[in-house]
Amino acid sequence: EENPDFWNFLVPGVGLAPVTEFRILISLFVLVIGPVNYFLLRRWKRLHLLVLTIPAGAMLVTGALFGYALIADGLGVKLRARSLTLIDQRRRDEVCWARLSYYAGMSPSGGLTFSDETAVIPYAADPESAAGSRRMAWDDGQRLTHGWLPARTPTQLFTIRSRATERGLTIEPATDATGGLDVVNQLGVPVETLVIRTHDGDYFWDTNLAEKDAGAARTIKRADAIGLLRKILSDHQPSFAVTGNRTTSGGMFGFGQHRYYSRHYQYGWGGPGPSQSLDTSLMENTLRTLLSSVDLKPGTYVAICSRRPDIEPGTPRVEEEDCFHVIIGEW
């Protein structure tokens, strides 16, 4: 069956038909190619040129519409990612779940490449129509060579990766008399918000901790720490702000713009299968538990990042849009 969750995590602002802009251009075309064209040619006594100006105008407007759509979406690969990484610094291992939403102006020539230790699961809006069209090859890694990232088509993958790691935070009592914590960021990415619960049960927090940088975490009340995490997590829940048969506002000409995804359905002889709700996945269940929890486990920290921590996008050149990453670590 259709997977409705597909539509709550799209790359913002791309892959959508600018219907209002098209309507304005087509309306102008009708006025210019019709009465204006006829009036001018009659005035110049060149009405026989209508057989040339009408198709030439149509080709010009069609090219303008195509060019606008091409430039607006670009030719590169845009990625929206949402991930959860669990790090056990004592055992030096980690597991990462990631939901990857792509929009490619042109498909990467080499396809997508992932390491052998990453499980890649396609998540299609309509699995019936997408089934049987993908190819992959195993050589230096797993190469998804065909059908995994079609051009100008919203595409989503779900990846799971488990491996040994040296990443984490170095957390020590502050050397000064402030009663805080000295923290060194060795997670490999900048941390926007950090909440720590020590083994003694006290809460600390810090913000804007750069990669490989040292910071001083300050004390915070338990209720404030939990409230801060809840607000961040709730603000970044997947939503249906832009979906098939739904609209967004804004546009090139400043008018309210309606953009639609076209959706096609195709059913095989076997009948529809079950839908896959990512809302019940291990990643979302863990984040939901964190959202509803009244306490963090002692000896645990939660780091919120906008840059991907250790996620393979499959292609080296991607432009990240509206990404959200949560790292939960134990030390």
N, C-alpha and C positions, 0 to 999 in steps of 0.2 A: 504494500500500500504506500501511498504518499507519506513522506516524513515531514510533518508540519513544522517541526523544530528547525528545519533547514532555513526557514525564512526569518528566524529571529537573530541571525548572526551573519549578516551580509557586509561586504566591504562598503562603507558609506560613500555615496556620491558617484558610483561608477556602475556601468552595466544597465543603466536605466534610460529608456527613451524619453528625451525632452519634448514631451507632447505639446506643451504650450508654445515653445519656440517653433516647432514644426507648424503648428496652426497659424502662427503669425506670419511665417515666411510663405506658407501656401496661400494665405489670404492676400498678402501683398502681390504674390505671383499672379493670382487670378485678376486682380485689379490692373496690374501693369500689362500683362499679356493680352487682356481683353479690351476694355474700353480705352485705356491710355494708348496702347499699341495701335488700335484701330483709328483713334482720333488723329494721332500724329501721322500715320501713314496716309490717311485720307487727305490731311492738310498738305502733305508733301506730294500728293498724287502718286503714291507708290503702294497702293493696296495689294498689288501682286506679290509684294515681299512678305505678306502674311505667311505664306507657305514656308518661309525661311525663319522669320523671327519667332514664330510660335515654337517649333521644335528646338531652336537654339536657346530660347528662354527656359524651356522645360529642362534641357540638359544642364544649363547653368544653375538653376535652382536645385536640381537633384544633386549635382556635384557639391553645392554649398551645404546641403543637408548632410551628405555623406562626410564631407570634410569636417564639419562641426562635430559630428559624432565621433570621428576618428581622433580629433585633437582633444576633445573633452575627456575621453577615456584613456588616451595615451597608448603607447605600444609596449610598455613594460609590464611587470607583474606586481600587482598590489596584494598585500597580505594583511589580514586582520587575524590576530592570534589571541587565544585565551588559554591559559595553562595553569596547572597546579604541579609544583615540584615538592616532593618530600625528601628531606635530607637527614640521614642519621650520621652525625659527625663521629660518633663513637665507633660505629661499624664501617664508616667511610663508604657508604653506598647511598644511592639516590634512585628514585623512580619519578618519572615525569609523564603526565598526561597532557596532551595539547589538542585543542580544536583549532584547525587552520582553515580559514576562509580566504579563497583566492579569487582574483579577477585578472586575467591576462589579456592585454591588448593583442599580443601575439604569443603563441605557445612557445616555451623554450625549445630551442632546436634539439637539445639533448634530452628532453623530458625532465623528469625529477629524479634526483639521486638521494638515497638515504643509506645510512650505515646498516650493517647486518643486524645490529642489536635493537633496531627500531621497528616495531610493528606498525604498519600503515593500513588503516581501514577506511575505505571510501564511504562517504556519507552523501547520498544523492537525494534530491527532492523527490524524484520519481525513479526508484530502483529498477522498475520494469524496463524503462526506455534506456537506462544506462548500462544494463547488464550485458556482458559478452563483448564489450568494445574496448577492453583494456589489455595492454601487453606489458610484460616486464622481462628483464634479463638480469641474471646474476653473474657479475664478474668481480670488479673491485668492491662493489657493494651491491645494493639492490637498485637497479635502474628501472624506473617506471617510464617506459619508452613511448607509449602511445595510448591516448584515450584518457589519461588521468587528469590532464589540465588543458581542456579544449579552449581555443581562443574565444574571447568575448562571451564567456559563459560562466556564471557564478558556480564555483566548485568548492567543495569542502572535503577535508580529510581529518581523520582522528588518529593521532599517533600516540604510542606508548613506548617508553624507553626506560630500561633499568640497567644500571651499570655502577661500577666503583667510581668514587669521586674523592677529590681532595678539597672540594669547595665547601665554604661555610663561613661562619663568623668567629672571630676571636673575641671572646667576652671575658673581661677581667674587672675586678673592683677598681674604681678610680683611685689614682695615686694622690689626688688632692683631698680636701676635706668636704667636698660637695655631697658625698654619699651616692654619686652616680656610678656609671659603668663606662669603662673604656672599651670601645668596639672598633674592630678593624674589619672592613668589608672585603672578604675574599670569595664573594659569590660570583664574581665575573661580570656583574652588571651593576649600574647605579641603583640604589634603593631610595624610593621616594618616601615611604613611610615604614618605620620599623617599630614593632611592639615586642617586648621581651618580658617573659616571666621567669624569674630566677628559680633556682632549686629551693630557695627559702620562701617562695610564694610572692615576692614583691614584683611590681610591674614597673617597667621603664620604657621610654620611647625616644625616638630620634627621627629626623627627617633629612632628606637630601644628602644621603651618604654616598659619595662618589665611589667608583670602583677602586679598590686597593687603598682607600682612604681611611683615616682614623677619625672617629667621632666620639662624642661624650653623650651617652644616653642619660636622660633625666628621669627622675621619678614621676610617676603618674598614678592617680587613683585607679583602682580596679574597674570601677564603673565607667570612668572616662576612657580607659583603654579599650574595654569591650565595646563601648558606644562608638569609638572612633573606627574600629574594625568593621562593625556592623554597617556604619554609614558608607564606608568605602565599598564594601562588598555589595550592598544593596544598590548603590549608584552604578555599578558595573554589571548588573544582571543582564543577560541577553533579553532583548525586547523586540517586539514586532513593529518598531517605528517605521521600518521600510520593508515591505513584503510584497509578494505577488498580489495583485488586485488592491494594493493599498497605495497611498499617495504621500509625497513629501512636498514641502513648499520651497520657494526660492527659485530663481532661474536667471538666465543670461540677460533677459530684458527687464528684470525687476518685477515681473508679475508673478502671481501664484502659479506654481509649476506643478503639473500632475505627471508623475512618471509611473509607468507600469512595467511589471515583468510579465512577459507572455509565458504561459505554462501549457505544456502539451502532455497528454496522457496516452499511454499505450499499454494494453493488457495482453499478456500471453495466454496460451492455452491452459496453463496451470492455475490461472486465477491469481489474485493478489495475495501477497505474503504479509507478515506482520510488519507494522511500522516500528521504527527505532526511535525511542524518545531519549535524547541525550540528557534530559532533565533528571533521569534516574540513573545516570552513569556514575561510576565510582568517583570521578572528578567532581561532578556537581553535587553528589551526596556529601562528599567531604567538605566542600565549600559551604553547603547549606548547614552542615553540622557546626562549622566554624561560625557561621552567621547567627545561629540560634544558641550557641553555647554561652554559658554564664561565666566560664573560666577557661583559661588556657592551661594545659598540662604543665606542671613545674618543669623547668629546664627546657622550655620551648620558646621559639621566636617565630614571628610572622613578618615577612618582608613583602612589601607591595612594590612592583616594578612595572614600568611601561616598555622597557626593552626586553626582548626574549632572553631568558637566562641560559638555557642549554638546549634549545629547540632547533631541530633541523628543518629549515623551510623547504629543502629539496632543490633549491636553485640559488646560486650565490647573489644574484641581483634582484632583490625584492624591495619594494617601498612599503614600509609598515604604516598601517592606519588604525588608530583607535585600539591599540593592543592593551591587554590586561594580564598580568602574571602575578601569581601568589606563590611564595616559597615558605614552606613550613619546615623548620629545622629543629633538631634536638641535639643538645651537646652535653 
